[in-house]
Structures are given as structure tokens and as C-alpha cells.
């Protein structure tokens, strides 16, 4: 009986540690969270590798910027109705 209780206690401790580790896992860091810090650091850097660091920082920044849809050219827009004058008729 004591062997069973000891095994259950060990299993409970292992499960408890596993659950706590799962709950406190920070996950993958967001690479876009510190983009401005990377650019600022490369601007302040006084090394020979600052050009390469700037290229990398700008590349990461370009990947993190939200992509907006391209605007439609004016020639492709068709009006359903003619444009009316805003001045009142006299």
C-alpha cells in the first residue's frame, strides 16, 4: 500500500511540474517587437559591421510592416452614374 501511495505521489509531482512548465512557457518571441530598437542600435553602432547590421535591420523591418493593398488606378474605375454638379440650378 505504501508503494502505491509513493508512486502516486511521484506521478502527481511530475504532472504538477509538467503543467506548471506548460503554463509558464513564454512561447516564440515576436521578432517584430524590437524592430525599432534594432535600427536605433545600428545607427549608434561604431563598428565595421554596422552596414551589414543596418541591412539586416531594414530587411526585418520590411517584413514586419503591414502590407496594404495596392490602390486601383483611376482609369480602371468606372462610375455607375454621371457626376452631378454640386451647385444648385438657377
C-alpha angles and dihedrals in degrees: 000000000000090000090056092049091047092050091048091050091051091047091049092051092049091049091047092051091047093051093047091049091050093049095048097044107124093207125208114343116240108248091200094059095081103031094119090049090054092052092047092049092053091049091053095042116108100197137107091250094060092102092056091045091051092050090051093046092050091047092053090046091052090052092049098049113101113254115234122200116258113258117248116252114250093240093061094055114095123198120226092206134022119265110261125213115255094213115094118250115256 
